[in-house]
Amino acid sequence: MVFKRKIYRKLLDWKENCRGEKALLIEGARRIGKSTIVTEFAKNEYKSYILIDFNTASDVVKSAFNNYMTDLDTFFMIITSEYNVSLHRRESIIIFDEIQQFPKARQAIKYLVSDGRYDYIETGSLISIKENVRHITLPSEERRLSMYPMDFEEFGWALGETQMMAYIRQCFDDRKAVEQNLHSKAMLLFRQYMIVGGMPKSVSAYVENDRNFEKADIEKRDILALYRNDIMKINSGYRSSVLSIFDQIPAFLSKSERRVMLSQVEKGATFPKYHDTFFWLSDSMIVNECFNCSNPNVGLSLNEDRTFVKCYMGDTGLLISHTFDENEITDNELYRKLLFGKLSINEGMFYENVIAQMLVASGHKLYFYTRYNAEKHRNDIEIDFILSNNSKLNYKIYPIEVKSADRYTTISLSRFSESFHDRIGHSIVIHPKNLHKEANTLYIPAYMAHCL
């Protein structure tokens, strides 16, 4: 199935505004639908296209990149002959799929864009790790665009809930509660999204098999196996540490702090030693990293403390399959508890992970805040996420607390507001209940997080 994706609009903007002056590099985790959406775009918006998949590209094609960058007439003759496609000046596009498999093609973008005959899109993952950039000159003639798993709105579209998605966004914009029956329906849809996730193969299996969670889970486990296989291919000394952290993500998130505890990975481990490990996980986009902001002031990144990090899975559906073994996940009782909010353990970590996923898909970099109380020997403030308006003239921050249950307290949020009230635009609580506002705090249902 080909799903409606928001990135399509960005592809159109690139085509219209760049006018062949820059290639577009789309990076994202494996199996999020990069190749599918780019191929659909090429079919719809160009007279002809060639897709070069560097997982399967022939030696003839690779040789053309190696030997004919100074003779582009010959280069294009070889490419068009190999793929049996006619190209039309300024009306055709060439797609370099899985560009990380053949970095030489990425370097060639400089000459191809300068030539100006055609448009170019590159897709790939792990495009910045040392192994994939060591022997090439990175082209300045490319514009980078990140792509993520389907967000909640795209998931709703896939399930035929287009009007519901528009209504949710309108209610958020107007700061109005959703009609109660529709609120219940939207929460049920949100929980389906949390279980299935946003990987297109999983969503497709769910939709095509009458909303069958088990069929979706099979696809998710195939993707997790693929990720694990990618990790095993790391040709560096940090391979074992990447694998260890990947395997322990559910364990880290199940703790109340959600933080990565390196002492559980290796005795005496330090974050500087694990720099390459976290860079690989971040560049693969398998995880969404969330760093501690030690002083939430102007520019959150300026006070970023990388010795405190949370690693959320890039897709919450994958996290659920990663957490439970196959026997547990095929038990309909587990699905029932997840679907109706009756899971007594772990639910908070899934809730927080899906909110992180939705925030990242909306373009936010993730930060959290924690304050240690020496007298009490524990943290007395823990804020799940902090957003900012990035304004240079009237800078404001927006602390977010995520609550998975109907009953909760907001003590940390109150203490944070007391300490940093002059910097706060307003506080946000994301919970299962309907939208309402109290004083300087906006309470929104979880299915509105993508609107932030």
Buried (B, 14 or more C-beta within 10 A) or exposed (E): EEBEBBBBEBBEEBBEEBEBEBBBBBBBBBBBBBBBBBBBBBEEBBEBBBBBBBEEBEEEBBEBBEEBBEEBEEBBEBBBEBBEBEBEEEBBBBBBBBBBBBBBBBBBBBBBBEBEBBBBBBBBBBBBBEBBBEEEEBBEBBEEBBBBBBBBBBBBBBBEBEEBBEBBBEBBEEEEBBEEEBBEBBBBBBBBBBBBBBBBBBBBBBBEEEEBBBBBBBBBBBBBEEBEEBBEEBEEEBBEBBBBBBEBBBEBBBEEBBBBEBEBBEEEBEBEEBEBBBBBBBBBBBBBBBBBBBEBBBEBEEBBBEEBBBBBBBBBBBBBBBBBEEEEBBEEEBBEBBBEBEBEEBBBBBBBBBBBBBBBBBEBBBBBBBBEEEEEEEEBBBBBBBBBEEEEEEBBBBBBBBBBEEEBEBEBBEBBBEBBEEBBBBBBBBBBBBBBEEEEBBBBBBBBBBBB
